[in-house]
Amino acid sequence: MKEQFSSEARAGILVNALPYIQNFQDKIIVVKYGGNAMQSEELKKAVIDDIILMACVGIRTVLVHGGGPEIEAMLKKTGKESKFINGLRYTDEETMDIVQMVLCGKVNKAIAALIEKNGGRAIGLCGIDDGMLKARRMKGGEDLGLVGEIEQVNTSILTSILNSGAIPVVSSVAYGTGEDEGKALNINADIAAAKIASALGAEKLVLMTDVRGILRDIKDENSLIKSVQRRELDSLKKEGVLTKGMIPKAECCAMALDGGVKKAHIIDGRLPHAILIELFTDEGIGTMISP
């Protein structure tokens, strides 16, 4: 009886997911993958399974990734000290070499290999490939070195990969323009994901982080704000609800929505299958931001 109930329950989950699957079929969803979900083998496997399932049911999925902990580990190995200014890594030429090596090489290819190993099709690339992400060095405020602001997104290579049925796996290193013509520039992965989602006219942008979403009280994980409108973000910031690392994430969501993305989501990457729960269930798991 227990087994029968379990089978019925599993069937019910699939049936409840059906309207969402039908609604998102042939639509583009951009997922930014990072944080804790990249460190735990269990969570890593759950994310990859979610991404492969999405592709299998006809959702055109783009995976943009970070790799801060891996970069930090390599900098320590080489005896290079990390320096952060307003949450962004100061990137001199030596640090940029390490960022490019770790993100575009080790991390990017490891994610693509994991997708292939688990039955999906993936093509790993970075923003330099086909001039996908073109950026100028960030100006104004303090000098951040080789940190870029994206000026242009060339979607042709992404569209070709999506049309082939494969999953583009993108690391956030851009092709420099202007005074840095041809150089690699370091780009914040959340911003890269938001810009790519806008350029592709994506249905959704999903940012994976290490908290439940936007919390009314950051000390209370049960104070999750499940749904918020774009115009409310400014007031939440003034009220002090958006603080520290949540401010740039909310700003990335606002940037994506202003660029034509239909919905943006901030979800907890510490929870297995958070992507599927957010996208394919009525209750969701994180914060959904609407235009």
ABEGO torsion letter per residue (X at the ends): XAAAAAAAAAAAAAAAAAAAAAAABGBBBBBBBBEAAAABAAAAAAAAAAAAAAAAAGBBBBBBBBGAAAAAAAAAAAGBBBBBBGGBBBBBAAAAAAAAAAAABAAAAAAAAAAAAAGBBBBBBBAABGGABBBBBBBEEBBAEBBBBBABBBAAAAAAAAAAGBBBBBBBBBBBBEAABGBBBBBBAAAAAAAAAAAAGBABBBBBBABAEBBABAABAAABBABBBAAAAAAAAAAGABBEAAAAAAAAAAAAAAAGBABBBBBBAABBGAAAAAAABAAEABBBBBX
